[in-house]
Amino acid sequence: MTSLDKLTLGTAPDSWGVWFAADPHQVGWQTYLDEIAQAGYSWTELGPTGFMPQDPAQLRDELAARDLKVCGGTIFAGLHRGADALDDAVEACAKEARLLTAVGARHLVLLPEQYTDMHTGEATQAGDIDPDQWKNLTTGYDRLGRILAEEHGVDLVFHPHADTHVDTQVRVERFLADTDPQFVNLCLDTGHISYCEGDNVAIVERFPERIRYVHLKQVDPVVRDRVRREKLSLAEAVPLGVMVEPPYGEPAMPPLLDALAAVDTDLFTVVEQDLYPVEPHIPLPIGARTAGYLRGCGLGPVRRWPY
C-alpha cells in the first residue's frame, strides 16, 4: 500500500449542509463543531464567511474545547467582472485572512462566482465569458494571490466549481496555464471535477506542482447523467444526491489517494460532500462513515503542521 503520510484528513461545514453564513435549513456552528469532533475529525475549514465566530479569541476557545484546528477558509469571487469585483475580493479576503492567521491557518480557498442561484438554480448570468472577462479572471487571481501572500502570509488555492466559468477539465487546465504558480495554485475538488466529467488523477499527474489543497468528494454517475439529460443546475442536482459518500461514486478513492500521495508536498485532504439542504440528523453518520472509510484507505486524521 502506498504511504499516505503526506495527506492530512479534515472536513468542512459543507459536509454538514452549510452553504451560507446563516440559513434556517442549516445546523449552527456549535452543532457542527460538536459533531465533527464526535465523528473523529481534528481539522476543519471555517465555511462561509460569518458562519463561525468572527472573534479570534472566541473561535480559538471553541476549537480548543473540542481539540480541533483550522486548515482553511473559503471565499467566492466574481473576478471576471473586473476592477470593482477585484476590490471587493481583496477586502473580503483580507478579513478572512486575518481570521485564518489568528487561528494558525494559511490556506484560503477561492471559488469563482456561480452563474446559477445557489438557492433556486436559476441562471443569474451567462455560462460563458469573453476573452476580456477571462483575462480579468486570471489576472485578478494573480493580483489577489500576490496580495494574500505578501501582505497576509496566506496561500490562495483556487477551487474549480460546477456552474461557474472554471468547471471542466479543459477550463481548469487553461486557468492553470494562464495564472502565476508563485501566487495561484489549485484546490482540487474531486467531486466538481467528476461532476463535469473530468479526470482527477490526470490533473494530479499533469500538474503535481500546482496541487496544494484537496476537497474530497464523489459523484453518483447515474444522478450526474440525469442532471446532464435534464439540464439541471447544481442547486437542483445536490438534493437529488449527486454528491455521495465514498466508496459509492466517482472518482475511485484508492487510486486518487495514491496519486495525491505522490505529490511532493504535504496536503490537506478535506471531506466536502455537498448536502444542502439536509435534515440535521443526516450529516453526522455520513461524516463518521466517511472518516472511517478514508482511514481504512490509510489516510491519517492527525498531522503536525508547521503553523
C-alpha positions as protocol buffer text, in pm:
chain_id: "A"
residue {
  index: 1
  type: MET
  ca { x: 0 y: 0 z: 0 }
}
residue {
  index: 2
  type: THR
  ca { x: 125 y: 348 z: -88 }
}
residue {
  index: 3
  type: SER
  ca { x: 203 y: 556 z: 220 }
}
residue {
  index: 4
  type: LEU
  ca { x: -41 y: 843 z: 265 }
}
residue {
  index: 5
  type: ASP
  ca { x: 166 y: 1013 z: 536 }
}
residue {
  index: 6
  type: LYS
  ca { x: 172 y: 1343 z: 344 }
}
residue {
  index: 7
  type: LEU
  ca { x: -208 y: 1363 z: 345 }
}
residue {
  index: 8
  type: THR
  ca { x: -399 y: 1508 z: 640 }
}
residue {
  index: 9
  type: LEU
  ca { x: -770 y: 1439 z: 681 }
}
residue {
  index: 10
  type: GLY
  ca { x: -1012 y: 1722 z: 753 }
}
residue {
  index: 11
  type: THR
  ca { x: -1373 y: 1815 z: 692 }
}
residue {
  index: 12
  type: ALA
  ca { x: -1576 y: 2124 z: 607 }
}
residue {
  index: 13
  type: PRO
  ca { x: -1912 y: 2276 z: 700 }
}
residue {
  index: 14
  type: ASP
  ca { x: -2037 y: 2187 z: 351 }
}
residue {
  index: 15
  type: SER
  ca { x: -2036 y: 1823 z: 464 }
}
residue {
  index: 16
  type: TRP
  ca { x: -2294 y: 1923 z: 727 }
}
residue {
  index: 17
  type: GLY
  ca { x: -2512 y: 2103 z: 471 }
}
residue {
  index: 18
  type: VAL
  ca { x: -2373 y: 2453 z: 534 }
}
residue {
  index: 19
  type: TRP
  ca { x: -2369 y: 2677 z: 226 }
}
residue {
  index: 20
  type: PHE
  ca { x: -2448 y: 3014 z: 384 }
}
residue {
  index: 21
  type: ALA
  ca { x: -2344 y: 3220 z: 685 }
}
residue {
  index: 22
  type: ALA
  ca { x: -2692 y: 3169 z: 830 }
}
residue {
  index: 23
  type: ASP
  ca { x: -2989 y: 2975 z: 695 }
}
residue {
  index: 24
  type: PRO
  ca { x: -3289 y: 2802 z: 855 }
}
residue {
  index: 25
  type: HIS
  ca { x: -3205 y: 2478 z: 673 }
}
residue {
  index: 26
  type: GLN
  ca { x: -2857 y: 2458 z: 831 }
}
residue {
  index: 27
  type: VAL
  ca { x: -2715 y: 2347 z: 1163 }
}
residue {
  index: 28
  type: GLY
  ca { x: -2544 y: 2612 z: 1374 }
}
residue {
  index: 29
  type: TRP
  ca { x: -2172 y: 2634 z: 1426 }
}
residue {
  index: 30
  type: GLN
  ca { x: -2187 y: 2485 z: 1776 }
}
residue {
  index: 31
  type: THR
  ca { x: -2361 y: 2172 z: 1649 }
}
residue {
  index: 32
  type: TYR
  ca { x: -2122 y: 2149 z: 1357 }
}
residue {
  index: 33
  type: LEU
  ca { x: -1812 y: 2167 z: 1578 }
}
residue {
  index: 34
  type: ASP
  ca { x: -1956 y: 1925 z: 1832 }
}
residue {
  index: 35
  type: GLU
  ca { x: -2044 y: 1670 z: 1566 }
}
residue {
  index: 36
  type: ILE
  ca { x: -1723 y: 1679 z: 1363 }
}
residue {
  index: 37
  type: ALA
  ca { x: -1530 y: 1615 z: 1685 }
}
residue {
  index: 38
  type: GLN
  ca { x: -1768 y: 1330 z: 1764 }
}
residue {
  index: 39
  type: ALA
  ca { x: -1712 y: 1190 z: 1411 }
}
residue {
  index: 40
  type: GLY
  ca { x: -1337 y: 1187 z: 1475 }
}
residue {
  index: 41
  type: TYR
  ca { x: -1208 y: 1482 z: 1273 }
}
residue {
  index: 42
  type: SER
  ca { x: -927 y: 1702 z: 1400 }
}
residue {
  index: 43
  type: TRP
  ca { x: -919 y: 1965 z: 1123 }
}
residue {
  index: 44
  type: THR
  ca { x: -1193 y: 2186 z: 982 }
}
residue {
  index: 45
  type: GLU
  ca { x: -1247 y: 2471 z: 741 }
}
residue {
  index: 46
  type: LEU
  ca { x: -1427 y: 2785 z: 855 }
}
residue {
  index: 47
  type: GLY
  ca { x: -1704 y: 2756 z: 597 }
}
residue {
  index: 48
  type: PRO
  ca { x: -1893 y: 3055 z: 455 }
}
residue {
  index: 49
  type: THR
  ca { x: -1774 y: 3387 z: 594 }
}
residue {
  index: 50
  type: GLY
  ca { x: -1971 y: 3460 z: 909 }
}
residue {
  index: 51
  type: PHE
  ca { x: -2073 y: 3102 z: 986 }
}
residue {
  index: 52
  type: MET
  ca { x: -1807 y: 3055 z: 1254 }
}
residue {
  index: 53
  type: PRO
  ca { x: -1743 y: 3306 z: 1532 }
}
residue {
  index: 54
  type: GLN
  ca { x: -1553 y: 3602 z: 1389 }
}
residue {
  index: 55
  type: ASP
  ca { x: -1379 y: 3696 z: 1713 }
}
residue {
  index: 56
  type: PRO
  ca { x: -1042 y: 3515 z: 1706 }
}
residue {
  index: 57
  type: ALA
  ca { x: -1027 y: 3463 z: 2082 }
}
residue {
  index: 58
  type: GLN
  ca { x: -1375 y: 3310 z: 2093 }
}
residue {
  index: 59
  type: LEU
  ca { x: -1300 y: 3091 z: 1791 }
}
residue {
  index: 60
  type: ARG
  ca { x: -974 y: 2968 z: 1942 }
}
residue {
  index: 61
  type: ASP
  ca { x: -1151 y: 2882 z: 2267 }
}
residue {
  index: 62
  type: GLU
  ca { x: -1431 y: 2694 z: 2090 }
}
residue {
  index: 63
  type: LEU
  ca { x: -1184 y: 2497 z: 1879 }
}
residue {
  index: 64
  type: ALA
  ca { x: -961 y: 2415 z: 2174 }
}
residue {
  index: 65
  type: ALA
  ca { x: -1257 y: 2293 z: 2377 }
}
residue {
  index: 66
  type: ARG
  ca { x: -1314 y: 2027 z: 2111 }
}
residue {
  index: 67
  type: ASP
  ca { x: -946 y: 1963 z: 2025 }
}
residue {
  index: 68
  type: LEU
  ca { x: -996 y: 2100 z: 1673 }
}
residue {
  index: 69
  type: LYS
  ca { x: -774 y: 2302 z: 1440 }
}
residue {
  index: 70
  type: VAL
  ca { x: -846 y: 2511 z: 1128 }
}
residue {
  index: 71
  type: CYS
  ca { x: -698 y: 2419 z: 790 }
}
residue {
  index: 72
  type: GLY
  ca { x: -856 y: 2685 z: 567 }
}
residue {
  index: 73
  type: GLY
  ca { x: -1130 y: 2927 z: 478 }
}
residue {
  index: 74
  type: THR
  ca { x: -1341 y: 2992 z: 167 }
}
residue {
  index: 75
  type: ILE
  ca { x: -1443 y: 3298 z: -35 }
}
residue {
  index: 76
  type: PHE
  ca { x: -1647 y: 3331 z: -356 }
}
residue {
  index: 77
  type: ALA
  ca { x: -1526 y: 3597 z: -602 }
}
residue {
  index: 78
  type: GLY
  ca { x: -1657 y: 3713 z: -941 }
}
residue {
  index: 79
  type: LEU
  ca { x: -1324 y: 3842 z: -1072 }
}
residue {
  index: 80
  type: HIS
  ca { x: -1431 y: 3811 z: -1436 }
}
residue {
  index: 81
  type: ARG
  ca { x: -1643 y: 4121 z: -1372 }
}
residue {
  index: 82
  type: GLY
  ca { x: -1337 y: 4346 z: -1346 }
}
residue {
  index: 83
  type: ALA
  ca { x: -1180 y: 4602 z: -1116 }
}
residue {
  index: 84
  type: ASP
  ca { x: -1469 y: 4658 z: -875 }
}
residue {
  index: 85
  type: ALA
  ca { x: -1509 y: 4286 z: -818 }
}
residue {
  index: 86
  type: LEU
  ca { x: -1137 y: 4256 z: -753 }
}
residue {
  index: 87
  type: ASP
  ca { x: -1151 y: 4538 z: -498 }
}
residue {
  index: 88
  type: ASP
  ca { x: -1440 y: 4362 z: -322 }
}
residue {
  index: 89
  type: ALA
  ca { x: -1247 y: 4035 z: -319 }
}
residue {
  index: 90
  type: VAL
  ca { x: -935 y: 4198 z: -179 }
}
residue {
  index: 91
  type: GLU
  ca { x: -1139 y: 4339 z: 108 }
}
residue {
  index: 92
  type: ALA
  ca { x: -1324 y: 4013 z: 178 }
}
residue {
  index: 93
  type: CYS
  ca { x: -1008 y: 3805 z: 155 }
}
residue {
  index: 94
  type: ALA
  ca { x: -813 y: 4038 z: 383 }
}
residue {
  index: 95
  type: LYS
  ca { x: -1080 y: 3996 z: 652 }
}
residue {
  index: 96
  type: GLU
  ca { x: -1082 y: 3619 z: 612 }
}
residue {
  index: 97
  type: ALA
  ca { x: -702 y: 3603 z: 604 }
}
residue {
  index: 98
  type: ARG
  ca { x: -678 y: 3788 z: 935 }
}
residue {
  index: 99
  type: LEU
  ca { x: -909 y: 3536 z: 1100 }
}
residue {
  index: 100
  type: LEU
  ca { x: -724 y: 3243 z: 943 }
}
residue {
  index: 101
  type: THR
  ca { x: -383 y: 3357 z: 1060 }
}
residue {
  index: 102
  type: ALA
  ca { x: -519 y: 3434 z: 1406 }
}
residue {
  index: 103
  type: VAL
  ca { x: -613 y: 3067 z: 1444 }
}
residue {
  index: 104
  type: GLY
  ca { x: -296 y: 2933 z: 1284 }
}
residue {
  index: 105
  type: ALA
  ca { x: -413 y: 2855 z: 929 }
}
residue {
  index: 106
  type: ARG
  ca { x: -275 y: 2966 z: 594 }
}
residue {
  index: 107
  type: HIS
  ca { x: -494 y: 2830 z: 311 }
}
residue {
  index: 108
  type: LEU
  ca { x: -767 y: 3045 z: 157 }
}
residue {
  index: 109
  type: VAL
  ca { x: -984 y: 2860 z: -93 }
}
residue {
  index: 110
  type: LEU
  ca { x: -1113 y: 3094 z: -365 }
}
residue {
  index: 111
  type: LEU
  ca { x: -1421 y: 2984 z: -559 }
}
residue {
  index: 112
  type: PRO
  ca { x: -1539 y: 3153 z: -879 }
}
residue {
  index: 113
  type: GLU
  ca { x: -1883 y: 3311 z: -871 }
}
residue {
  index: 114
  type: GLN
  ca { x: -2164 y: 3077 z: -979 }
}
residue {
  index: 115
  type: TYR
  ca { x: -2375 y: 3171 z: -1278 }
}
residue {
  index: 116
  type: THR
  ca { x: -2675 y: 2998 z: -1118 }
}
residue {
  index: 117
  type: ASP
  ca { x: -2854 y: 3094 z: -799 }
}
residue {
  index: 118
  type: MET
  ca { x: -2740 y: 2880 z: -505 }
}
residue {
  index: 119
  type: HIS
  ca { x: -3098 y: 2861 z: -368 }
}
residue {
  index: 120
  type: THR
  ca { x: -3313 y: 2825 z: -679 }
}
residue {
  index: 121
  type: GLY
  ca { x: -3070 y: 2717 z: -951 }
}
residue {
  index: 122
  type: GLU
  ca { x: -3197 y: 2988 z: -1185 }
}
residue {
  index: 123
  type: ALA
  ca { x: -2941 y: 3139 z: -1423 }
}
residue {
  index: 124
  type: THR
  ca { x: -2808 y: 3471 z: -1296 }
}
residue {
  index: 125
  type: GLN
  ca { x: -2558 y: 3539 z: -1577 }
}
residue {
  index: 126
  type: ALA
  ca { x: -2419 y: 3380 z: -1892 }
}
residue {
  index: 127
  type: GLY
  ca { x: -2246 y: 3044 z: -1865 }
}
residue {
  index: 128
  type: ASP
  ca { x: -1960 y: 3159 z: -2089 }
}
residue {
  index: 129
  type: ILE
  ca { x: -1734 y: 3462 z: -2067 }
}
residue {
  index: 130
  type: ASP
  ca { x: -1550 y: 3654 z: -2337 }
}
residue {
  index: 131
  type: PRO
  ca { x: -1170 y: 3688 z: -2369 }
}
residue {
  index: 132
  type: ASP
  ca { x: -1161 y: 4017 z: -2179 }
}
residue {
  index: 133
  type: GLN
  ca { x: -1356 y: 3866 z: -1891 }
}
residue {
  index: 134
  type: TRP
  ca { x: -1125 y: 3563 z: -1887 }
}
residue {
  index: 135
  type: LYS
  ca { x: -828 y: 3800 z: -1867 }
}
residue {
  index: 136
  type: ASN
  ca { x: -997 y: 3982 z: -1579 }
}
residue {
  index: 137
  type: LEU
  ca { x: -1039 y: 3645 z: -1409 }
}
residue {
  index: 138
  type: THR
  ca { x: -682 y: 3521 z: -1444 }
}
residue {
  index: 139
  type: THR
  ca { x: -500 y: 3850 z: -1386 }
}
residue {
  index: 140
  type: GLY
  ca { x: -733 y: 3920 z: -1095 }
}
residue {
  index: 141
  type: TYR
  ca { x: -640 y: 3594 z: -926 }
}
residue {
  index: 142
  type: ASP
  ca { x: -271 y: 3664 z: -984 }
}
residue {
  index: 143
  type: ARG
  ca { x: -304 y: 4000 z: -814 }
}
residue {
  index: 144
  type: LEU
  ca { x: -518 y: 3865 z: -532 }
}
residue {
  index: 145
  type: GLY
  ca { x: -277 y: 3578 z: -472 }
}
residue {
  index: 146
  type: ARG
  ca { x: 17 y: 3817 z: -453 }
}
residue {
  index: 147
  type: ILE
  ca { x: -163 y: 4038 z: -202 }
}
residue {
  index: 148
  type: LEU
  ca { x: -259 y: 3742 z: 16 }
}
residue {
  index: 149
  type: ALA
  ca { x: 95 y: 3603 z: 12 }
}
residue {
  index: 150
  type: GLU
  ca { x: 287 y: 3927 z: 58 }
}
residue {
  index: 151
  type: GLU
  ca { x: 55 y: 4115 z: 294 }
}
residue {
  index: 152
  type: HIS
  ca { x: -109 y: 3834 z: 492 }
}
residue {
  index: 153
  type: GLY
  ca { x: 110 y: 3524 z: 464 }
}
residue {
  index: 154
  type: VAL
  ca { x: -182 y: 3326 z: 323 }
}
residue {
  index: 155
  type: ASP
  ca { x: -180 y: 3090 z: 23 }
}
residue {
  index: 156
  type: LEU
  ca { x: -450 y: 3128 z: -243 }
}
residue {
  index: 157
  type: VAL
  ca { x: -578 y: 2792 z: -367 }
}
residue {
  index: 158
  type: PHE
  ca { x: -830 y: 2814 z: -649 }
}
residue {
  index: 159
  type: HIS
  ca { x: -1133 y: 2583 z: -644 }
}
residue {
  index: 160
  type: PRO
  ca { x: -1288 y: 2486 z: -979 }
}
residue {
  index: 161
  type: HIS
  ca { x: -1663 y: 2458 z: -935 }
}
residue {
  index: 162
  type: ALA
  ca { x: -1967 y: 2338 z: -1125 }
}
residue {
  index: 163
  type: ASP
  ca { x: -2193 y: 2611 z: -1266 }
}
residue {
  index: 164
  type: THR
  ca { x: -1901 y: 2856 z: -1285 }
}
residue {
  index: 165
  type: HIS
  ca { x: -1671 y: 2971 z: -1563 }
}
residue {
  index: 166
  type: VAL
  ca { x: -1393 y: 2735 z: -1445 }
}
residue {
  index: 167
  type: ASP
  ca { x: -1563 y: 2399 z: -1423 }
}
residue {
  index: 168
  type: THR
  ca { x: -1447 y: 2148 z: -1685 }
}
residue {
  index: 169
  type: GLN
  ca { x: -1103 y: 1993 z: -1704 }
}
residue {
  index: 170
  type: VAL
  ca { x: -1028 y: 2194 z: -2020 }
}
residue {
  index: 171
  type: ARG
  ca { x: -1108 y: 2519 z: -1840 }
}
residue {
  index: 172
  type: VAL
  ca { x: -913 y: 2415 z: -1531 }
}
residue {
  index: 173
  type: GLU
  ca { x: -603 y: 2339 z: -1737 }
}
residue {
  index: 174
  type: ARG
  ca { x: -641 y: 2668 z: -1923 }
}
residue {
  index: 175
  type: PHE
  ca { x: -672 y: 2851 z: -1592 }
}
residue {
  index: 176
  type: LEU
  ca { x: -353 y: 2690 z: -1464 }
}
residue {
  index: 177
  type: ALA
  ca { x: -170 y: 2782 z: -1784 }
}
residue {
  index: 178
  type: ASP
  ca { x: -283 y: 3145 z: -1757 }
}
residue {
  index: 179
  type: THR
  ca { x: -206 y: 3209 z: -1388 }
}
residue {
  index: 180
  type: ASP
  ca { x: 115 y: 3255 z: -1193 }
}
residue {
  index: 181
  type: PRO
  ca { x: 215 y: 2942 z: -995 }
}
residue {
  index: 182
  type: GLN
  ca { x: 400 y: 3159 z: -747 }
}
residue {
  index: 183
  type: PHE
  ca { x: 72 y: 3305 z: -622 }
}
residue {
  index: 184
  type: VAL
  ca { x: -215 y: 3091 z: -756 }
}
residue {
  index: 185
  type: ASN
  ca { x: -242 y: 2716 z: -714 }
}
residue {
  index: 186
  type: LEU
  ca { x: -517 y: 2457 z: -705 }
}
residue {
  index: 187
  type: CYS
  ca { x: -766 y: 2329 z: -454 }
}
residue {
  index: 188
  type: LEU
  ca { x: -859 y: 2013 z: -641 }
}
residue {
  index: 189
  type: ASP
  ca { x: -1224 y: 1939 z: -571 }
}
residue {
  index: 190
  type: THR
  ca { x: -1260 y: 1581 z: -683 }
}
residue {
  index: 191
  type: GLY
  ca { x: -1639 y: 1593 z: -685 }
}
residue {
  index: 192
  type: HIS
  ca { x: -1670 y: 1901 z: -902 }
}
residue {
  index: 193
  type: ILE
  ca { x: -1414 y: 1767 z: -1149 }
}
residue {
  index: 194
  type: SER
  ca { x: -1603 y: 1438 z: -1174 }
}
residue {
  index: 195
  type: TYR
  ca { x: -1938 y: 1620 z: -1191 }
}
residue {
  index: 196
  type: CYS
  ca { x: -1803 y: 1791 z: -1504 }
}
residue {
  index: 197
  type: GLU
  ca { x: -1673 y: 1454 z: -1633 }
}
residue {
  index: 198
  type: GLY
  ca { x: -1305 y: 1537 z: -1583 }
}
residue {
  index: 199
  type: ASP
  ca { x: -1020 y: 1306 z: -1482 }
}
residue {
  index: 200
  type: ASN
  ca { x: -889 y: 1390 z: -1135 }
}
residue {
  index: 201
  type: VAL
  ca { x: -589 y: 1158 z: -1149 }
}
residue {
  index: 202
  type: ALA
  ca { x: -484 y: 1302 z: -1486 }
}
residue {
  index: 203
  type: ILE
  ca { x: -493 y: 1655 z: -1342 }
}
residue {
  index: 204
  type: VAL
  ca { x: -282 y: 1548 z: -1043 }
}
residue {
  index: 205
  type: GLU
  ca { x: -29 y: 1373 z: -1267 }
}
residue {
  index: 206
  type: ARG
  ca { x: -7 y: 1659 z: -1519 }
}
residue {
  index: 207
  type: PHE
  ca { x: 11 y: 1941 z: -1264 }
}
residue {
  index: 208
  type: PRO
  ca { x: 156 y: 1798 z: -941 }
}
residue {
  index: 209
  type: GLU
  ca { x: 336 y: 2122 z: -863 }
}
residue {
  index: 210
  type: ARG
  ca { x: 3 y: 2313 z: -867 }
}
residue {
  index: 211
  type: ILE
  ca { x: -189 y: 2080 z: -633 }
}
residue {
  index: 212
  type: ARG
  ca { x: -171 y: 2245 z: -290 }
}
residue {
  index: 213
  type: TYR
  ca { x: -503 y: 2153 z: -125 }
}
residue {
  index: 214
  type: VAL
  ca { x: -780 y: 1900 z: -189 }
}
residue {
  index: 215
  type: HIS
  ca { x: -1153 y: 1867 z: -136 }
}
residue {
  index: 216
  type: LEU
  ca { x: -1255 y: 1503 z: -133 }
}
residue {
  index: 217
  type: LYS
  ca { x: -1598 y: 1410 z: -261 }
}
residue {
  index: 218
  type: GLN
  ca { x: -1757 y: 1165 z: -501 }
}
residue {
  index: 219
  type: VAL
  ca { x: -2030 y: 1189 z: -765 }
}
residue {
  index: 220
  type: ASP
  ca { x: -2307 y: 942 z: -835 }
}
residue {
  index: 221
  type: PRO
  ca { x: -2273 y: 882 z: -1212 }
}
residue {
  index: 222
  type: VAL
  ca { x: -2640 y: 785 z: -1250 }
}
residue {
  index: 223
  type: VAL
  ca { x: -2760 y: 1111 z: -1097 }
}
residue {
  index: 224
  type: ARG
  ca { x: -2496 y: 1301 z: -1297 }
}
residue {
  index: 225
  type: ASP
  ca { x: -2635 y: 1152 z: -1618 }
}
residue {
  index: 226
  type: ARG
  ca { x: -2983 y: 1267 z: -1520 }
}
residue {
  index: 227
  type: VAL
  ca { x: -2850 y: 1615 z: -1449 }
}
residue {
  index: 228
  type: ARG
  ca { x: -2700 y: 1626 z: -1798 }
}
residue {
  index: 229
  type: ARG
  ca { x: -3016 y: 1494 z: -1968 }
}
residue {
  index: 230
  type: GLU
  ca { x: -3247 y: 1732 z: -1788 }
}
residue {
  index: 231
  type: LYS
  ca { x: -3003 y: 2029 z: -1793 }
}
residue {
  index: 232
  type: LEU
  ca { x: -3032 y: 2077 z: -1418 }
}
residue {
  index: 233
  type: SER
  ca { x: -2835 y: 2329 z: -1214 }
}
residue {
  index: 234
  type: LEU
  ca { x: -2608 y: 2234 z: -925 }
}
residue {
  index: 235
  type: ALA
  ca { x: -2867 y: 2362 z: -678 }
}
residue {
  index: 236
  type: GLU
  ca { x: -3116 y: 2118 z: -830 }
}
residue {
  index: 237
  type: ALA
  ca { x: -2864 y: 1833 z: -855 }
}
residue {
  index: 238
  type: VAL
  ca { x: -2743 y: 1831 z: -494 }
}
residue {
  index: 239
  type: PRO
  ca { x: -3083 y: 1748 z: -335 }
}
residue {
  index: 240
  type: LEU
  ca { x: -3109 y: 1457 z: -581 }
}
residue {
  index: 241
  type: GLY
  ca { x: -2796 y: 1311 z: -422 }
}
residue {
  index: 242
  type: VAL
  ca { x: -2544 y: 1383 z: -697 }
}
residue {
  index: 243
  type: MET
  ca { x: -2266 y: 1401 z: -436 }
}
residue {
  index: 244
  type: VAL
  ca { x: -2223 y: 1079 z: -239 }
}
residue {
  index: 245
  type: GLU
  ca { x: -2004 y: 941 z: 36 }
}
residue {
  index: 246
  type: PRO
  ca { x: -1718 y: 709 z: -56 }
}
residue {
  index: 247
  type: PRO
  ca { x: -1688 y: 446 z: -189 }
}
residue {
  index: 248
  type: TYR
  ca { x: -2019 y: 479 z: -374 }
}
residue {
  index: 249
  type: GLY
  ca { x: -1926 y: 720 z: -654 }
}
residue {
  index: 250
  type: GLU
  ca { x: -1656 y: 863 z: -877 }
}
residue {
  index: 251
  type: PRO
  ca { x: -1362 y: 911 z: -868 }
}
residue {
  index: 252
  type: ALA
  ca { x: -1243 y: 587 z: -709 }
}
residue {
  index: 253
  type: MET
  ca { x: -1067 y: 687 z: -389 }
}
residue {
  index: 254
  type: PRO
  ca { x: -769 y: 445 z: -363 }
}
residue {
  index: 255
  type: PRO
  ca { x: -607 y: 541 z: -696 }
}
residue {
  index: 256
  type: LEU
  ca { x: -683 y: 908 z: -634 }
}
residue {
  index: 257
  type: LEU
  ca { x: -521 y: 897 z: -289 }
}
residue {
  index: 258
  type: ASP
  ca { x: -219 y: 717 z: -434 }
}
residue {
  index: 259
  type: ALA
  ca { x: -180 y: 991 z: -697 }
}
residue {
  index: 260
  type: LEU
  ca { x: -207 y: 1262 z: -430 }
}
residue {
  index: 261
  type: ALA
  ca { x: 48 y: 1082 z: -212 }
}
residue {
  index: 262
  type: ALA
  ca { x: 296 y: 1108 z: -499 }
}
residue {
  index: 263
  type: VAL
  ca { x: 274 y: 1490 z: -498 }
}
residue {
  index: 264
  type: ASP
  ca { x: 590 y: 1630 z: -345 }
}
residue {
  index: 265
  type: THR
  ca { x: 427 y: 1826 z: -63 }
}
residue {
  index: 266
  type: ASP
  ca { x: 205 y: 1786 z: 242 }
}
residue {
  index: 267
  type: LEU
  ca { x: -163 y: 1824 z: 156 }
}
residue {
  index: 268
  type: PHE
  ca { x: -482 y: 1880 z: 347 }
}
residue {
  index: 269
  type: THR
  ca { x: -743 y: 1640 z: 208 }
}
residue {
  index: 270
  type: VAL
  ca { x: -1072 y: 1784 z: 326 }
}
residue {
  index: 271
  type: VAL
  ca { x: -1400 y: 1593 z: 302 }
}
residue {
  index: 272
  type: GLU
  ca { x: -1657 y: 1825 z: 148 }
}
residue {
  index: 273
  type: GLN
  ca { x: -1975 y: 1646 z: 45 }
}
residue {
  index: 274
  type: ASP
  ca { x: -2240 y: 1889 z: -81 }
}
residue {
  index: 275
  type: LEU
  ca { x: -2558 y: 1821 z: 116 }
}
residue {
  index: 276
  type: TYR
  ca { x: -2761 y: 2145 z: 122 }
}
residue {
  index: 277
  type: PRO
  ca { x: -3043 y: 2136 z: 218 }
}
residue {
  index: 278
  type: VAL
  ca { x: -3032 y: 1842 z: 457 }
}
residue {
  index: 279
  type: GLU
  ca { x: -3218 y: 1729 z: 769 }
}
residue {
  index: 280
  type: PRO
  ca { x: -2997 y: 1794 z: 1074 }
}
residue {
  index: 281
  type: HIS
  ca { x: -2971 y: 1429 z: 1181 }
}
residue {
  index: 282
  type: ILE
  ca { x: -2824 y: 1312 z: 848 }
}
residue {
  index: 283
  type: PRO
  ca { x: -2466 y: 1455 z: 826 }
}
residue {
  index: 284
  type: LEU
  ca { x: -2312 y: 1305 z: 1143 }
}
residue {
  index: 285
  type: PRO
  ca { x: -2340 y: 937 z: 1047 }
}
residue {
  index: 286
  type: ILE
  ca { x: -2229 y: 1014 z: 691 }
}
residue {
  index: 287
  type: GLY
  ca { x: -1931 y: 1212 z: 820 }
}
residue {
  index: 288
  type: ALA
  ca { x: -1834 y: 936 z: 1062 }
}
residue {
  index: 289
  type: ARG
  ca { x: -1861 y: 663 z: 797 }
}
residue {
  index: 290
  type: THR
  ca { x: -1656 y: 874 z: 556 }
}
residue {
  index: 291
  type: ALA
  ca { x: -1382 y: 929 z: 812 }
}
residue {
  index: 292
  type: GLY
  ca { x: -1375 y: 557 z: 884 }
}
residue {
  index: 293
  type: TYR
  ca { x: -1358 y: 466 z: 517 }
}
residue {
  index: 294
  type: LEU
  ca { x: -1073 y: 708 z: 447 }
}
residue {
  index: 295
  type: ARG
  ca { x: -877 y: 587 z: 747 }
}
residue {
  index: 296
  type: GLY
  ca { x: -926 y: 236 z: 613 }
}
residue {
  index: 297
  type: CYS
  ca { x: -762 y: 356 z: 292 }
}
residue {
  index: 298
  type: GLY
  ca { x: -462 y: 467 z: 501 }
}
residue {
  index: 299
  type: LEU
  ca { x: -545 y: 837 z: 541 }
}
residue {
  index: 300
  type: GLY
  ca { x: -449 y: 955 z: 887 }
}
residue {
  index: 301
  type: PRO
  ca { x: -658 y: 1202 z: 1090 }
}
residue {
  index: 302
  type: VAL
  ca { x: -376 y: 1386 z: 1264 }
}
residue {
  index: 303
  type: ARG
  ca { x: -56 y: 1551 z: 1143 }
}
residue {
  index: 304
  type: ARG
  ca { x: 157 y: 1821 z: 1297 }
}
residue {
  index: 305
  type: TRP
  ca { x: 166 y: 2113 z: 1054 }
}
residue {
  index: 306
  type: PRO
  ca { x: 437 y: 2379 z: 1083 }
}
residue {
  index: 307
  type: TYR
  ca { x: 199 y: 2666 z: 1154 }
}
